[in-house]
Amino acid sequence: MAHGQLPNNSWQNDSAPLFTGLDLLLELKPLFIPLYATLVAVACTGNLFLILLIALTKKLHCTTNFLIGNLAAADFIMCLACVPLTVSYAFEVRGWLFGMFMCYFVTLMQAATVFVSVLSLTAIAIDRYVVVAYPIRRRISRRSCVCLVASIWLLSIMASVPTSLHTHYLDLNTIGHDMIICEEFWKHEERERLLYSCLMLLLSYVLPLLAVLVSFCAITYHLRRRNVPGAAYPCQDKWTKTKQKTFRVLTVSVVCFAICWLPLQVVNFIRDIDEEFAILDKRYVNVIQVSCHLIAMSSACYNPFIYASLHNKFWFHLSSYFYRKKKSSSIMSCKASRFNTCSTLADAPTGVSDKIALQMRVS
């Protein structure tokens, strides 16, 4: 998220009206900070709980749930490591206060976690199609799932490298401005910048929507074909409903992702083609971009609730987990009471202990 919305080389001109829209953004700081704090708290708690539930429940260890856990891990890392520093940068009049290394690291991780989420959603869509189209095929092993998750992270980091390479850490104190900038600038590379922006738009936004659309059409075709009388592989109603419900979870998650990220994608695209701020006024561009960033980051809050509300397995394993915990605590308390009774009998005088033991047998 850009702090000052500066065109390339404009920081070198002392007379340029720097950071025109920053005053309005700082006036709205009491509104945005509680919203961001709530977002980070809800997203971190929900995604961490989802990760632990999948990791600790062996019955949930399958390809789809591993990818769901990977999606939750990406959202957790983004909200914990990237969002607080980015928000601090947006509302701090002195600019970036976390050093040069964190400037490049946060830029890289924020782009990488977005790509991880996109690739995870795409992989889930493909996995759902394989399950429906080839139900008797053996699922991939846990080692293959680990390799798939590692590949998603590796590809995401590689795709985010150009963003990090074109990020600049600039100390404006040398030209009389008490501010440090951590921004993405493409000096004298306008064609490459537009090409990269369009490519990122396709990969980070259009790809998951297209994957789910194709998967939805293919799954619908296979289910209708199997339910035709006389088909070679008739499908049971219960199996069909289960697969349709699982795919509905994916569809809701991707639609939520698309709605949340659409405003920021549109604003970023406008800023890429409108360097002179003819479309977005400089006075409001900071507020608009922070608002769109808040909406985009809120997508990290919804996935735990989507999978918990639409997927019976998560509710079942969640309730069984707490039931086992409650049952084990009751057993421990029962054992503790028996131990206390035995110790009481052992410490009591001989005649008294016999009388207590007799009363316990009668009761």
N, C-alpha and C positions, 0 to 999 in steps of 0.2 A: 504494500500500500504506500503510495507516494505521499510524502509529507508536504512538499512545497509546490508540486506540479510545475517544475521548472523545465522549460525547453533547454536543449543542449547548449552549453556554454553561457547561459544567461546569468550564472552566479558570478561570472567574471566582470559584470557591469555593475558598478556601484550605484548607478542611478536607476537601475531597474526596480520596479515595484515588486519586491520579493514577498512571497507568502501573503498574497492579497486576501485569500479566504481563511486565514488562520484565526483572525479575531472572532469571526462568527462561530467557528468550531470550538474555540475555547469558552465562549459564552454557553455553549450547549454541553460542556463537560459534565456538569452535575446530572444530566439526563443520560449520557452515554455510559459513564463509568459504572453505575449500578447495573445497567443492562448487560454490559460485558462481564461483570463479576458474576452475575447470575448464570450467564451462558457458560462460563468456564467451570463453575461449580457443578452445574447439572450435567454437562458433557463429560467431565472427568469422572464423576461418580457413576453415572450410568454406563459409560463405556468400560471403566475398570471392573465394574460388577459383571458385565457381560463377558469380558475376557476371563475373569476368574471362574465364572460358571461353566464356560466351555472347557477351560483347562482342567478343572477339577472333576468334571463329570465324564466318565469314560463312555457312557452311552451317547454322548453328544459329539464324539470324536469321528467326524466324517468330513468329506471334502468341503461340502457346503458350509458347515459350521466353522471349519478352520478358516475359510475365506471370510466368513462373517466376523470371526475373531480378529483377522488381519485388518479388516475395515475398521473395527472398533479400536484397534491399536493405533492406526493412523490418525483417527479422530482424537484419541487420547493424547498422543504426542503433539499434535498440532495445537490443541487447546492448552496443554500444559507448558510447552516450550516456546511456542511461536506467538500465540494470541496476546498474552500479557505484555511481552516486549514490544510487539507492534502497536498495541494500544498506548503504551507508555510513550512511544515515539511520536504517535499522532497528536497527543495532547500535551507534549512537553515543548515549551517555547525554546529550549536550548537544543532541541533535536535529539539525535541518537546519543545515549549516555552509556552504552554497554561495550564500547571498544570495537576495534576493527575486526577481530576474529568473530565475535558474535554477530556483527553486521552481515558477514558473508555466510555464517553458519545458519542463522535464522532465515535468510533469503533462500538458501538451498533447501532447508528442511520444510519450509512452508510450501514451496513448489513441489517437493518430493512427496509430501503427505497427500497433497491433492491428487497427484498421479497414482499413488497407491490406492486411494479410495476409488478412483475411476477404473483402474485395472482390476481391482477386486470385484467391483460390481459387474464388469464385463466377464470376468472368469466365472462368477456365480451364474450369470445368464447362460453361458456355454455349458456349465455343469448341469444346470436344470434341463437343458435340451438333451444332453447325452443320457441322463437318467430316464427321461420319457421315451426317447427314440430307441434306446438300447437298454431295456430294463433288466435283461439277464446278463449283461456284461459286468464283469467284475470291476468294482470301484478301485481307484488308485490307492496305493498304500500310504501309510503315514509318512514314510521317507519321501515319497513323491510329492505329498502335500507340503512338506517342509521345503523341498527344492522349488516348488511352484511359488510359495510365499517369498523365498529368498530371491527368486528371479524377478518377481514383481517389484521388490524393493530396489534391486540392482538397476532394472530398466527405468524406474522412477527417478532414481538419483542421476542416472546418465542423462535423462531428458531434462533435468533441472539444472545441469551444469552451465548451459549458455546463459541462463538467468543470473547465476552466481558470478560468472565471468564478466558480465556487463554491469555488475553492481559496483558502485564507487563509494568509497568512504572519504568524504571531503570535510575538512575543517575550515569553516568560513571565518574563523577568528583572524585569519591572515589578511582578510580584505575588509575588516571592520564590522563583521556581523557575528554576534555571540551565538553561534549555532554550528552543529555538526550534522552533516547530511549523510544518510545511508540510502542511496537511490540507484535505480537502474537507468543508465544512460547508454545510448548507442550513438557514439560520436561519428558523424559522417558515414553512417551505415543505415540510412533510412530504408532502403529496399530490403536489406537483411532483417531489419527490425519488423517491418510489416509482414514479411514472409514468416518470420518466427512467431509473430502474434497470431497470424491466421492458422498456422500449424498447431499452436497450442490451443486455440479455440476448438479446432477439430478434435484433437486428442483428449483434451480435458473436459469437453462438454458434449460434443456431438457423438463421440465414440460410444459411451455407455448407453445413450438413448437409442442409437442405431442397433447396438447389440441386443438390447432388450426387445426392441421392436421385431427384429428378425427372429429372435428366439421365441417370442410370443406367437408369431405367425407359424413357425415350424412346429411348436408344441401343440397349438390348436389343430393343425393339420393331422398330426399323428394321433391325437386323442380322438378326433372324429373318425379317422380311418379305422381305429381299433374298435370303436363302438358300433361300426356297421355290422348288421347281422351277416354271419358267414365269414367274417374276417379271419385271417390266419391266426391272429393273437388277440382274442377277445380280452378286454380289460375289465377288471372288476370295478364296481361302483366305488367301493371304499378306497381302492388304490388311486382311482382317478381323482376323487375329491381331495385326497391327501396331496397329490402332486399339483393340482390346481391351486390349492391353498398355499403351498410352499412358493409357487411361482407368483401368486398374488402378493406375498410378502416382498419378494424382489421387485415387483412392479411398483408397489407403493413406495419402496425405498428409493428407487431411481427417479420416480416422479417428484418426490420430495427433494431429492438432490437437484433435479433440473429447475424446479421452481425457486429454490433458495439461491442457486448460483446464477440464474438468468440476469438479474439486475446488475451484478458486478461484471459479468461478461460483456453486457451491453455498454456499460460505462467505460470499461477498459478499451473496448473496440473504438468507441467514440474518441477517447483520448489519444489513441494511436493515429487516427486519421485527422484529428483536429488539434494540431499543435498550437494554433493561434487562439484557442478557446472561443471560437465563433459560435459553437453549439452549446457548450457548457460554460457558463459565466464563471470567471475566476473567483468571484465573491462567494459562490455557492458550491464550487467543485469539491472542496474538501469535505463539506458536510454531506454532499451527495455520495462521495466515495466511501466515507466512513459508515454511512447508513447502509450502503450496499454490502460493505465488508461485514457488518454486523449480521445482516440477513444471511449471507453466505456461510459465515461461521456457525450460525445456528443450526445448520444441517447436521452438525456433529452431535446435537442433542437428541435428534429424533430417532435415530436407528435403534438404540436400545429399547425404546418404547414401542417401535413398530414391530420388532421381532418378538418382544414379550407379549404384545397384545394379539398378534395374529398367528403366532406359532404356539400350539398347545404344548409342544415338548418343553419349551422353556418354562412355561408356567408349571408343568408337571415336575420337572427336575428342580425348579426353584422351591416349590412347596415340599417336595420330598427331602431336599437338603435341609430346610429348616425343621422338618418333622424329625429327621434323624438326629439333628443337633439337640432338639428339645427332648427327644427320647433318651439320648445318651446322657443328657444332664440329669434327667429324672432318675435314670439307673444309678448314676454316680451319687446322687443325693440319697437314694435308698441304701446303697452300699455304705455310705458315710453314716447314716443313722444306725445301721446294723453294727457298724464298727464302734460307734459311740455307746450303743447298748451293751455290746460285749465288754468294752473297756470299763463301763460302769459296773457291770457284774463282777468283773475281775477285781476292781478296786473296793468293792463293798465287803463288809464283814461276812463271815461264813453263813450265819443264820439269815441275814438280810438277803444275800444273793440267792439262796435257795427259795426264799419266799417270793422274790421278784421273778425268778424263773418259773415258779409254779403259776403265778398270776398271768404270765405271758402265754403259757401253754393253755390255760383255761380260756383266756380271751381269744 
